[in-house]
């Protein structure tokens, strides 16, 4: 599957009604890719290590973990916990790169 086919596939998923779009449906679609692998982390995963966070704070923690993790270690339960603690102490929109 090339880049354009992947874009088409993902766009078709986004056109589905929200009540039919599920992680399983996305997983099924992505299994069509031959040369890639993926890991999905959810805000529920963040909640499992930091139940004191709101949903919005969990989203911030997940964004922080994705954007700031050590590529040698990847994202793991400890990095999610650290991200949750970091967000609680210092909220920020981690989904966007800092412009310096």
C-alpha positions as CSV (number, residue, x, y, z in Angstrom):
1,X,0.0,0.0,0.0
2,X,1.4,3.4,-0.9
3,X,0.9,6.7,0.7
4,X,-2.1,7.7,-1.4
5,X,-3.8,4.5,-0.7
6,X,-3.3,4.9,3.0
7,X,-4.7,8.5,2.9
8,X,-7.7,7.2,1.0
9,X,-8.2,4.4,3.6
10,X,-8.0,6.8,6.5
11,X,-10.3,9.3,4.8
12,X,-12.9,6.5,4.3
13,X,-12.8,5.7,8.0
14,X,-13.4,9.3,8.9
15,X,-16.5,9.3,6.8
16,X,-18.1,6.6,8.9
17,X,-20.7,7.6,11.5
18,X,-19.1,8.0,15.0
19,X,-21.2,5.2,16.4
20,X,-19.7,2.8,13.9
21,X,-16.1,3.9,14.0
22,X,-14.3,1.7,16.5
23,X,-10.7,0.8,17.4
24,X,-11.4,-2.6,16.0
25,X,-12.6,-1.1,12.6
26,X,-9.4,1.1,12.5
27,X,-7.3,-1.9,13.4
28,X,-8.9,-4.0,10.7
29,X,-8.3,-1.3,8.1
30,X,-4.7,-0.8,9.1
31,X,-3.9,-4.5,8.9
32,X,-4.1,-4.0,5.2
33,X,-0.8,-2.3,5.4
34,X,2.2,-4.5,4.8
35,X,5.2,-2.5,5.8
36,X,4.2,-0.9,9.1
37,X,3.2,-1.6,12.6
38,X,1.5,0.6,15.2
39,X,0.6,0.9,18.8
40,X,-2.5,2.6,20.1
41,X,-2.6,4.4,23.4
42,X,-6.0,5.7,24.7
43,X,-6.9,8.2,27.3
44,X,-8.3,5.3,29.2
45,X,-4.7,4.0,29.5
46,X,-3.7,7.3,31.0
47,X,-6.7,7.1,33.4
48,X,-5.5,3.7,34.5
49,X,-2.3,5.1,35.8
50,X,-3.6,8.6,36.7
51,X,-7.3,8.3,37.7
52,X,-7.2,11.8,39.2
53,X,-6.9,13.5,35.8
54,X,-9.9,14.8,33.9
55,X,-10.5,13.6,30.3
56,X,-9.0,16.8,29.0
57,X,-5.9,16.4,31.2
58,X,-5.6,12.8,30.0
59,X,-5.6,14.1,26.4
60,X,-2.9,16.6,27.3
61,X,-0.8,13.8,29.0
62,X,-1.2,11.5,26.0
63,X,-0.1,14.3,23.7
64,X,2.8,15.1,25.9
65,X,3.9,11.4,26.0
66,X,3.7,11.2,22.2
67,X,5.6,14.4,21.5
68,X,8.2,14.2,24.3
69,X,9.0,10.5,24.8
70,X,12.5,9.1,24.5
71,X,12.6,7.3,21.2
72,X,15.0,4.8,22.7
73,X,12.4,3.8,25.3
74,X,9.2,4.5,23.5
75,X,5.9,5.1,25.3
76,X,5.2,2.8,28.3
77,X,3.2,2.8,31.5
78,X,6.0,4.7,33.3
79,X,6.1,7.4,30.6
80,X,2.3,7.8,30.7
81,X,2.4,8.2,34.5
82,X,5.2,10.7,34.2
83,X,3.3,12.6,31.5
84,X,0.2,12.7,33.7
85,X,2.2,14.1,36.6
86,X,3.8,16.6,34.3
87,X,0.5,17.8,32.9
88,X,-1.0,18.2,36.4
89,X,1.9,20.4,37.5
90,X,2.4,22.3,34.2
91,X,-0.6,22.2,31.8
92,X,0.2,23.0,28.2
93,X,-1.1,22.2,24.7
94,X,1.4,19.5,23.8
95,X,-0.3,18.7,20.6
96,X,1.5,21.5,18.9
97,X,5.2,22.0,18.5
98,X,6.8,24.9,20.4
99,X,7.9,27.6,18.0
100,X,11.4,28.9,18.9
